[in-house]
Each structure stands twice: as C-alpha cells, then as structure tokens.
Amino acid sequence: MGCRIKMETWEGKSFSITDPKGVNTVIYQINKTRKEELEDSPKYTIERLDYMEELRGDMKRKTFFVDNPSKYEDQLVILSFGDNKVVVNMALLHNDEISICKKPSSLKFENLYQEKEYEIKDFKYTPNLKRPICIIDPETTEEIKPTLYFDEKTKEVRGKCKLKPYKSYFAFEIRDKKDS
C-alpha cells in the first residue's frame, strides 16, 4: 500500500538563520503601499514571514520564506528575542543574496505597571487588512492579534488589542525619518 503526498508549487525565495539557545528570531517584510492606495493607507505595512524550524543540538535552524519577492529588492526587519531584550536588525533581499546590517540595535524592555487588562485601540487598517504597527509577546514571539471593528464615525475598519497586566510587549512601526 503506497502513500500519496500532494506537492504544492511555491514561487518565492528562502534563506536560513540559526538561533542560539535562548534566542527566538522572527522576520518581517516591509511593504510600501502603492501610490493609488496611499490616500487611505499608511505608507508602509509589515508582513511576518513564515518559516520552518529544525533543531540542531541546542540551536534552531530556521528557513524563512518570502512569498512575494519584488523584482528589485525587499526590505526585512529581523527581531531576535532573548532575556528581556530584543535585537533589531535590517536586511535587504536582492536577487538571490541577503545583506544584513553590520550594526544591529539592542533594546531592553520592562513591564509597564498595569493592575488590570487594558486595550490599545484605533489601529488603522489598509484595504487588504494589513496594519502598519505590530505588537509582539516577547516570551512567545507571537503577534497580539487585534479584534477588528467598523468605526461608524470614520467609516473605517479599525482594530484593538487587549494587553495583560504585569507583562512586557514589544511594538514596532515602520516610518520614514521625516514622518517621525
């Protein structure tokens, strides 16, 4: 008796990194909004890359997949989470090469003192429901998924995230220097 496996065709690019013990890396692709959609959307949105993980002793080898690579180059944000800190790095994927910045930024984070659960509201979404900001639980490296709602006043789809008390979160947004 044989086994049939359905193979899926995938068009894109992939690359691998190795995380040492105690480090968990996630990578986001930065997407620039097309000019015709810019009026109602943020200039940049972010998309988390899917990956496969393989254990190699105390280390994890991760292969990341860029599903829709551009014809020119793709900008990536690399976030490596460790003990109460995150290392932020940038990279460019061009043709079949990836160039990673030589000087990453290391950021420490602390708990914000909150005695009860609270919400962060009013994330504006693009027409394809991508958002310009991301909130991550640094312990699990999972995104805090928002609850979507329709704002009757602005006639827009918006989102809100529930955050737990006594807990750290990492949030980031992509902007141009001049917009800061």
Secondary structure as the mmCIF struct_conf table of DSSP 4:
data_model
#
loop_
_struct_conf.conf_type_id
_struct_conf.id
_struct_conf.beg_label_comp_id
_struct_conf.beg_label_asym_id
_struct_conf.beg_label_seq_id
_struct_conf.end_label_comp_id
_struct_conf.end_label_asym_id
_struct_conf.end_label_seq_id
HELX_LH_PP_P HELX_LH_PP_P1 LYS A 6 THR A 9
BEND BEND1 GLY A 12 GLY A 12
STRN STRN1 LYS A 13 ASP A 19
HELX_LH_PP_P HELX_LH_PP_P2 PRO A 20 PRO A 20
TURN_TY1_P TURN_TY1_P1 LYS A 21 GLY A 22
STRN STRN2 ASN A 24 LYS A 32
HELX_LH_PP_P HELX_LH_PP_P3 THR A 33 ARG A 34
HELX_RH_3T_P HELX_RH_3T_P1 LYS A 35 ASP A 40
BEND BEND2 SER A 41 SER A 41
BEND BEND3 LYS A 43 LYS A 43
STRN STRN3 TYR A 44 ARG A 48
HELX_LH_PP_P HELX_LH_PP_P4 LEU A 49 LEU A 49
STRN STRN4 ASP A 50 ARG A 56
TURN_TY1_P TURN_TY1_P2 GLY A 57 ASP A 58
STRN STRN5 MET A 59 VAL A 66
BEND BEND4 ASP A 67 ASN A 68
BEND BEND5 LYS A 71 TYR A 72
STRN STRN6 GLU A 73 GLY A 82
TURN_TY1_P TURN_TY1_P3 ASP A 83 ASN A 84
STRN STRN7 LYS A 85 HIS A 94
TURN_TY1_P TURN_TY1_P4 ASN A 95 ASP A 96
STRN STRN8 GLU A 97 ILE A 100
BEND BEND6 LYS A 102 LYS A 103
STRN STRN9 SER A 105 LYS A 108
BEND BEND7 GLU A 115 LYS A 116
STRN STRN10 TYR A 118 LYS A 124
TURN_TY1_P TURN_TY1_P5 PRO A 127 ASN A 128
BEND BEND8 LEU A 129 LEU A 129
BEND BEND9 PRO A 132 PRO A 132
STRN STRN11 ILE A 133 ILE A 136
TURN_TY1_P TURN_TY1_P6 PRO A 138 THR A 140
STRN STRN12 GLU A 143 GLU A 143
HELX_LH_PP_P HELX_LH_PP_P5 LYS A 145 PRO A 146
STRN STRN13 THR A 147 ASP A 151
TURN_TY1_P TURN_TY1_P7 GLU A 152 LYS A 155
STRN STRN14 GLU A 156 LEU A 163
TURN_TY1_P TURN_TY1_P8 PRO A 165 TYR A 166
STRN STRN15 PHE A 170 GLU A 173
HELX_RH_3T_P HELX_RH_3T_P2 LYS A 177 ASP A 179
#
